[in-house]
Amino acid sequence: MKENVQAHQGQVTFLRVSNSFTEAPDKLASRDHLVSCGTDRTVRIWQLIRPEINRVSIQQVALVKLLQSPRDLAMAGNTLCMAMADNNVIMCRLIFKVFFLS
């Protein structure tokens, strides 16, 4: 990937890899993804695209806007798990393109 991607407004605080759970091509969890979170309190899910053997690019497939930044996050299949500063764990199943959590 030669081009830079402006993923977040501000600093990127987390960058995680999500491994696929299923082989169904129409499911979000059917491919490996990158999960990024920034100081803009936005979590973005990126699909890895390999158009050629020596080339990789990314495409955003989901977006989660938060009111506070998570302390940690992980993605298992279609489920995004976030540990919050108030000691709660938020889990959301990603089905649609955009989510707004309070």
Phi and psi in radians as a Rosetta constraint file:
Dihedral C 1 N 2 CA 2 C 2 CIRCULARHARMONIC -1.634 0.35
Dihedral N 2 CA 2 C 2 N 3 CIRCULARHARMONIC -0.511 0.35
Dihedral C 2 N 3 CA 3 C 3 CIRCULARHARMONIC -1.529 0.35
Dihedral N 3 CA 3 C 3 N 4 CIRCULARHARMONIC 2.635 0.35
Dihedral C 3 N 4 CA 4 C 4 CIRCULARHARMONIC -1.463 0.35
Dihedral N 4 CA 4 C 4 N 5 CIRCULARHARMONIC 2.606 0.35
Dihedral C 4 N 5 CA 5 C 5 CIRCULARHARMONIC -2.065 0.35
Dihedral N 5 CA 5 C 5 N 6 CIRCULARHARMONIC 2.163 0.35
Dihedral C 5 N 6 CA 6 C 6 CIRCULARHARMONIC -1.454 0.35
Dihedral N 6 CA 6 C 6 N 7 CIRCULARHARMONIC 1.641 0.35
Dihedral C 6 N 7 CA 7 C 7 CIRCULARHARMONIC -1.487 0.35
Dihedral N 7 CA 7 C 7 N 8 CIRCULARHARMONIC -0.584 0.35
Dihedral C 7 N 8 CA 8 C 8 CIRCULARHARMONIC -2.472 0.35
Dihedral N 8 CA 8 C 8 N 9 CIRCULARHARMONIC 2.716 0.35
Dihedral C 8 N 9 CA 9 C 9 CIRCULARHARMONIC -1.515 0.35
Dihedral N 9 CA 9 C 9 N 10 CIRCULARHARMONIC 1.676 0.35
Dihedral C 9 N 10 CA 10 C 10 CIRCULARHARMONIC 1.990 0.35
Dihedral N 10 CA 10 C 10 N 11 CIRCULARHARMONIC -2.851 0.35
Dihedral C 10 N 11 CA 11 C 11 CIRCULARHARMONIC -1.323 0.35
Dihedral N 11 CA 11 C 11 N 12 CIRCULARHARMONIC 2.482 0.35
Dihedral C 11 N 12 CA 12 C 12 CIRCULARHARMONIC -1.462 0.35
Dihedral N 12 CA 12 C 12 N 13 CIRCULARHARMONIC 2.158 0.35
Dihedral C 12 N 13 CA 13 C 13 CIRCULARHARMONIC -1.749 0.35
Dihedral N 13 CA 13 C 13 N 14 CIRCULARHARMONIC -0.470 0.35
Dihedral C 13 N 14 CA 14 C 14 CIRCULARHARMONIC -2.408 0.35
Dihedral N 14 CA 14 C 14 N 15 CIRCULARHARMONIC 2.509 0.35
Dihedral C 14 N 15 CA 15 C 15 CIRCULARHARMONIC -2.494 0.35
Dihedral N 15 CA 15 C 15 N 16 CIRCULARHARMONIC 1.956 0.35
Dihedral C 15 N 16 CA 16 C 16 CIRCULARHARMONIC -2.152 0.35
Dihedral N 16 CA 16 C 16 N 17 CIRCULARHARMONIC 2.805 0.35
Dihedral C 16 N 17 CA 17 C 17 CIRCULARHARMONIC -1.915 0.35
Dihedral N 17 CA 17 C 17 N 18 CIRCULARHARMONIC 2.356 0.35
Dihedral C 17 N 18 CA 18 C 18 CIRCULARHARMONIC -1.936 0.35
Dihedral N 18 CA 18 C 18 N 19 CIRCULARHARMONIC 2.202 0.35
Dihedral C 18 N 19 CA 19 C 19 CIRCULARHARMONIC -1.635 0.35
Dihedral N 19 CA 19 C 19 N 20 CIRCULARHARMONIC 2.602 0.35
Dihedral C 19 N 20 CA 20 C 20 CIRCULARHARMONIC -1.230 0.35
Dihedral N 20 CA 20 C 20 N 21 CIRCULARHARMONIC 2.637 0.35
Dihedral C 20 N 21 CA 21 C 21 CIRCULARHARMONIC -1.950 0.35
Dihedral N 21 CA 21 C 21 N 22 CIRCULARHARMONIC -0.423 0.35
Dihedral C 21 N 22 CA 22 C 22 CIRCULARHARMONIC -2.383 0.35
Dihedral N 22 CA 22 C 22 N 23 CIRCULARHARMONIC 2.833 0.35
Dihedral C 22 N 23 CA 23 C 23 CIRCULARHARMONIC -1.720 0.35
Dihedral N 23 CA 23 C 23 N 24 CIRCULARHARMONIC -0.032 0.35
Dihedral C 23 N 24 CA 24 C 24 CIRCULARHARMONIC -1.142 0.35
Dihedral N 24 CA 24 C 24 N 25 CIRCULARHARMONIC 2.100 0.35
Dihedral C 24 N 25 CA 25 C 25 CIRCULARHARMONIC -1.219 0.35
Dihedral N 25 CA 25 C 25 N 26 CIRCULARHARMONIC -0.282 0.35
Dihedral C 25 N 26 CA 26 C 26 CIRCULARHARMONIC -1.664 0.35
Dihedral N 26 CA 26 C 26 N 27 CIRCULARHARMONIC 0.081 0.35
Dihedral C 26 N 27 CA 27 C 27 CIRCULARHARMONIC -1.787 0.35
Dihedral N 27 CA 27 C 27 N 28 CIRCULARHARMONIC 2.545 0.35
Dihedral C 27 N 28 CA 28 C 28 CIRCULARHARMONIC -1.054 0.35
Dihedral N 28 CA 28 C 28 N 29 CIRCULARHARMONIC -0.618 0.35
Dihedral C 28 N 29 CA 29 C 29 CIRCULARHARMONIC -1.473 0.35
Dihedral N 29 CA 29 C 29 N 30 CIRCULARHARMONIC 0.130 0.35
Dihedral C 29 N 30 CA 30 C 30 CIRCULARHARMONIC -1.457 0.35
Dihedral N 30 CA 30 C 30 N 31 CIRCULARHARMONIC -0.077 0.35
Dihedral C 30 N 31 CA 31 C 31 CIRCULARHARMONIC -2.367 0.35
Dihedral N 31 CA 31 C 31 N 32 CIRCULARHARMONIC 2.831 0.35
Dihedral C 31 N 32 CA 32 C 32 CIRCULARHARMONIC -1.279 0.35
Dihedral N 32 CA 32 C 32 N 33 CIRCULARHARMONIC 2.501 0.35
Dihedral C 32 N 33 CA 33 C 33 CIRCULARHARMONIC -2.356 0.35
Dihedral N 33 CA 33 C 33 N 34 CIRCULARHARMONIC 2.789 0.35
Dihedral C 33 N 34 CA 34 C 34 CIRCULARHARMONIC -1.775 0.35
Dihedral N 34 CA 34 C 34 N 35 CIRCULARHARMONIC 2.490 0.35
Dihedral C 34 N 35 CA 35 C 35 CIRCULARHARMONIC -2.102 0.35
Dihedral N 35 CA 35 C 35 N 36 CIRCULARHARMONIC 2.146 0.35
Dihedral C 35 N 36 CA 36 C 36 CIRCULARHARMONIC -2.137 0.35
Dihedral N 36 CA 36 C 36 N 37 CIRCULARHARMONIC 2.602 0.35
Dihedral C 36 N 37 CA 37 C 37 CIRCULARHARMONIC -2.415 0.35
Dihedral N 37 CA 37 C 37 N 38 CIRCULARHARMONIC 2.509 0.35
Dihedral C 37 N 38 CA 38 C 38 CIRCULARHARMONIC -2.273 0.35
Dihedral N 38 CA 38 C 38 N 39 CIRCULARHARMONIC 3.095 0.35
Dihedral C 38 N 39 CA 39 C 39 CIRCULARHARMONIC -1.169 0.35
Dihedral N 39 CA 39 C 39 N 40 CIRCULARHARMONIC -0.184 0.35
Dihedral C 39 N 40 CA 40 C 40 CIRCULARHARMONIC -1.379 0.35
Dihedral N 40 CA 40 C 40 N 41 CIRCULARHARMONIC 0.090 0.35
Dihedral C 40 N 41 CA 41 C 41 CIRCULARHARMONIC 1.034 0.35
Dihedral N 41 CA 41 C 41 N 42 CIRCULARHARMONIC 0.659 0.35
Dihedral C 41 N 42 CA 42 C 42 CIRCULARHARMONIC -2.110 0.35
Dihedral N 42 CA 42 C 42 N 43 CIRCULARHARMONIC 2.283 0.35
Dihedral C 42 N 43 CA 43 C 43 CIRCULARHARMONIC -1.816 0.35
Dihedral N 43 CA 43 C 43 N 44 CIRCULARHARMONIC 2.247 0.35
Dihedral C 43 N 44 CA 44 C 44 CIRCULARHARMONIC -2.117 0.35
Dihedral N 44 CA 44 C 44 N 45 CIRCULARHARMONIC 2.403 0.35
Dihedral C 44 N 45 CA 45 C 45 CIRCULARHARMONIC -1.859 0.35
Dihedral N 45 CA 45 C 45 N 46 CIRCULARHARMONIC 2.212 0.35
Dihedral C 45 N 46 CA 46 C 46 CIRCULARHARMONIC -2.037 0.35
Dihedral N 46 CA 46 C 46 N 47 CIRCULARHARMONIC 2.302 0.35
Dihedral C 46 N 47 CA 47 C 47 CIRCULARHARMONIC -1.542 0.35
Dihedral N 47 CA 47 C 47 N 48 CIRCULARHARMONIC 2.358 0.35
Dihedral C 47 N 48 CA 48 C 48 CIRCULARHARMONIC -1.454 0.35
Dihedral N 48 CA 48 C 48 N 49 CIRCULARHARMONIC 2.246 0.35
Dihedral C 48 N 49 CA 49 C 49 CIRCULARHARMONIC -2.057 0.35
Dihedral N 49 CA 49 C 49 N 50 CIRCULARHARMONIC 2.250 0.35
Dihedral C 49 N 50 CA 50 C 50 CIRCULARHARMONIC -2.067 0.35
Dihedral N 50 CA 50 C 50 N 51 CIRCULARHARMONIC 1.424 0.35
Dihedral C 50 N 51 CA 51 C 51 CIRCULARHARMONIC -1.212 0.35
Dihedral N 51 CA 51 C 51 N 52 CIRCULARHARMONIC -0.453 0.35
Dihedral C 51 N 52 CA 52 C 52 CIRCULARHARMONIC -2.430 0.35
Dihedral N 52 CA 52 C 52 N 53 CIRCULARHARMONIC 2.879 0.35
Dihedral C 52 N 53 CA 53 C 53 CIRCULARHARMONIC -1.042 0.35
Dihedral N 53 CA 53 C 53 N 54 CIRCULARHARMONIC -0.754 0.35
Dihedral C 53 N 54 CA 54 C 54 CIRCULARHARMONIC -1.733 0.35
Dihedral N 54 CA 54 C 54 N 55 CIRCULARHARMONIC 0.307 0.35
Dihedral C 54 N 55 CA 55 C 55 CIRCULARHARMONIC -2.333 0.35
Dihedral N 55 CA 55 C 55 N 56 CIRCULARHARMONIC 2.374 0.35
Dihedral C 55 N 56 CA 56 C 56 CIRCULARHARMONIC -2.322 0.35
Dihedral N 56 CA 56 C 56 N 57 CIRCULARHARMONIC 2.380 0.35
Dihedral C 56 N 57 CA 57 C 57 CIRCULARHARMONIC -2.339 0.35
Dihedral N 57 CA 57 C 57 N 58 CIRCULARHARMONIC 3.001 0.35
Dihedral C 57 N 58 CA 58 C 58 CIRCULARHARMONIC -2.217 0.35
Dihedral N 58 CA 58 C 58 N 59 CIRCULARHARMONIC 2.671 0.35
Dihedral C 58 N 59 CA 59 C 59 CIRCULARHARMONIC -2.425 0.35
Dihedral N 59 CA 59 C 59 N 60 CIRCULARHARMONIC 2.280 0.35
Dihedral C 59 N 60 CA 60 C 60 CIRCULARHARMONIC -1.199 0.35
Dihedral N 60 CA 60 C 60 N 61 CIRCULARHARMONIC 2.293 0.35
Dihedral C 60 N 61 CA 61 C 61 CIRCULARHARMONIC -2.075 0.35
Dihedral N 61 CA 61 C 61 N 62 CIRCULARHARMONIC -0.256 0.35
Dihedral C 61 N 62 CA 62 C 62 CIRCULARHARMONIC -2.722 0.35
Dihedral N 62 CA 62 C 62 N 63 CIRCULARHARMONIC 2.735 0.35
Dihedral C 62 N 63 CA 63 C 63 CIRCULARHARMONIC -2.490 0.35
Dihedral N 63 CA 63 C 63 N 64 CIRCULARHARMONIC 2.327 0.35
Dihedral C 63 N 64 CA 64 C 64 CIRCULARHARMONIC -2.219 0.35
Dihedral N 64 CA 64 C 64 N 65 CIRCULARHARMONIC 2.083 0.35
Dihedral C 64 N 65 CA 65 C 65 CIRCULARHARMONIC -1.661 0.35
Dihedral N 65 CA 65 C 65 N 66 CIRCULARHARMONIC 2.307 0.35
Dihedral C 65 N 66 CA 66 C 66 CIRCULARHARMONIC -2.060 0.35
Dihedral N 66 CA 66 C 66 N 67 CIRCULARHARMONIC 2.740 0.35
Dihedral C 66 N 67 CA 67 C 67 CIRCULARHARMONIC -1.510 0.35
Dihedral N 67 CA 67 C 67 N 68 CIRCULARHARMONIC -0.352 0.35
Dihedral C 67 N 68 CA 68 C 68 CIRCULARHARMONIC -2.470 0.35
Dihedral N 68 CA 68 C 68 N 69 CIRCULARHARMONIC 2.716 0.35
Dihedral C 68 N 69 CA 69 C 69 CIRCULARHARMONIC -1.363 0.35
Dihedral N 69 CA 69 C 69 N 70 CIRCULARHARMONIC 2.448 0.35
Dihedral C 69 N 70 CA 70 C 70 CIRCULARHARMONIC -1.328 0.35
Dihedral N 70 CA 70 C 70 N 71 CIRCULARHARMONIC 2.723 0.35
Dihedral C 70 N 71 CA 71 C 71 CIRCULARHARMONIC -1.402 0.35
Dihedral N 71 CA 71 C 71 N 72 CIRCULARHARMONIC -0.524 0.35
Dihedral C 71 N 72 CA 72 C 72 CIRCULARHARMONIC -2.766 0.35
Dihedral N 72 CA 72 C 72 N 73 CIRCULARHARMONIC 2.824 0.35
Dihedral C 72 N 73 CA 73 C 73 CIRCULARHARMONIC -2.685 0.35
Dihedral N 73 CA 73 C 73 N 74 CIRCULARHARMONIC 2.747 0.35
Dihedral C 73 N 74 CA 74 C 74 CIRCULARHARMONIC -2.692 0.35
Dihedral N 74 CA 74 C 74 N 75 CIRCULARHARMONIC 2.795 0.35
Dihedral C 74 N 75 CA 75 C 75 CIRCULARHARMONIC -2.281 0.35
Dihedral N 75 CA 75 C 75 N 76 CIRCULARHARMONIC 2.245 0.35
Dihedral C 75 N 76 CA 76 C 76 CIRCULARHARMONIC -2.173 0.35
Dihedral N 76 CA 76 C 76 N 77 CIRCULARHARMONIC 1.944 0.35
Dihedral C 76 N 77 CA 77 C 77 CIRCULARHARMONIC 1.115 0.35
Dihedral N 77 CA 77 C 77 N 78 CIRCULARHARMONIC -2.224 0.35
Dihedral C 77 N 78 CA 78 C 78 CIRCULARHARMONIC -1.608 0.35
Dihedral N 78 CA 78 C 78 N 79 CIRCULARHARMONIC 0.124 0.35
Dihedral C 78 N 79 CA 79 C 79 CIRCULARHARMONIC -1.855 0.35
Dihedral N 79 CA 79 C 79 N 80 CIRCULARHARMONIC 2.118 0.35
Dihedral C 79 N 80 CA 80 C 80 CIRCULARHARMONIC -1.637 0.35
Dihedral N 80 CA 80 C 80 N 81 CIRCULARHARMONIC 2.198 0.35
Dihedral C 80 N 81 CA 81 C 81 CIRCULARHARMONIC -2.017 0.35
Dihedral N 81 CA 81 C 81 N 82 CIRCULARHARMONIC 2.267 0.35
Dihedral C 81 N 82 CA 82 C 82 CIRCULARHARMONIC -2.303 0.35
Dihedral N 82 CA 82 C 82 N 83 CIRCULARHARMONIC 2.255 0.35
Dihedral C 82 N 83 CA 83 C 83 CIRCULARHARMONIC -1.595 0.35
Dihedral N 83 CA 83 C 83 N 84 CIRCULARHARMONIC 2.129 0.35
Dihedral C 83 N 84 CA 84 C 84 CIRCULARHARMONIC -1.749 0.35
Dihedral N 84 CA 84 C 84 N 85 CIRCULARHARMONIC 2.863 0.35
Dihedral C 84 N 85 CA 85 C 85 CIRCULARHARMONIC -1.125 0.35
Dihedral N 85 CA 85 C 85 N 86 CIRCULARHARMONIC -0.432 0.35
Dihedral C 85 N 86 CA 86 C 86 CIRCULARHARMONIC -1.526 0.35
Dihedral N 86 CA 86 C 86 N 87 CIRCULARHARMONIC 0.314 0.35
Dihedral C 86 N 87 CA 87 C 87 CIRCULARHARMONIC 1.220 0.35
Dihedral N 87 CA 87 C 87 N 88 CIRCULARHARMONIC 0.230 0.35
Dihedral C 87 N 88 CA 88 C 88 CIRCULARHARMONIC -1.636 0.35
Dihedral N 88 CA 88 C 88 N 89 CIRCULARHARMONIC 2.701 0.35
Dihedral C 88 N 89 CA 89 C 89 CIRCULARHARMONIC -1.988 0.35
Dihedral N 89 CA 89 C 89 N 90 CIRCULARHARMONIC 2.190 0.35
Dihedral C 89 N 90 CA 90 C 90 CIRCULARHARMONIC -1.834 0.35
Dihedral N 90 CA 90 C 90 N 91 CIRCULARHARMONIC 2.256 0.35
Dihedral C 90 N 91 CA 91 C 91 CIRCULARHARMONIC -2.168 0.35
Dihedral N 91 CA 91 C 91 N 92 CIRCULARHARMONIC 2.245 0.35
Dihedral C 91 N 92 CA 92 C 92 CIRCULARHARMONIC -2.359 0.35
Dihedral N 92 CA 92 C 92 N 93 CIRCULARHARMONIC 2.406 0.35
Dihedral C 92 N 93 CA 93 C 93 CIRCULARHARMONIC -1.530 0.35
Dihedral N 93 CA 93 C 93 N 94 CIRCULARHARMONIC 2.166 0.35
Dihedral C 93 N 94 CA 94 C 94 CIRCULARHARMONIC -1.518 0.35
Dihedral N 94 CA 94 C 94 N 95 CIRCULARHARMONIC 1.938 0.35
Dihedral C 94 N 95 CA 95 C 95 CIRCULARHARMONIC -2.096 0.35
Dihedral N 95 CA 95 C 95 N 96 CIRCULARHARMONIC -0.733 0.35
Dihedral C 95 N 96 CA 96 C 96 CIRCULARHARMONIC -1.726 0.35
Dihedral N 96 CA 96 C 96 N 97 CIRCULARHARMONIC 3.061 0.35
Dihedral C 96 N 97 CA 97 C 97 CIRCULARHARMONIC -1.360 0.35
Dihedral N 97 CA 97 C 97 N 98 CIRCULARHARMONIC -0.620 0.35
Dihedral C 97 N 98 CA 98 C 98 CIRCULARHARMONIC -2.294 0.35
Dihedral N 98 CA 98 C 98 N 99 CIRCULARHARMONIC 2.362 0.35
Dihedral C 98 N 99 CA 99 C 99 CIRCULARHARMONIC -2.220 0.35
Dihedral N 99 CA 99 C 99 N 100 CIRCULARHARMONIC 2.522 0.35
Dihedral C 99 N 100 CA 100 C 100 CIRCULARHARMONIC -2.196 0.35
Dihedral N 100 CA 100 C 100 N 101 CIRCULARHARMONIC 2.022 0.35
Dihedral C 100 N 101 CA 101 C 101 CIRCULARHARMONIC -1.873 0.35
Dihedral N 101 CA 101 C 101 N 102 CIRCULARHARMONIC 2.506 0.35
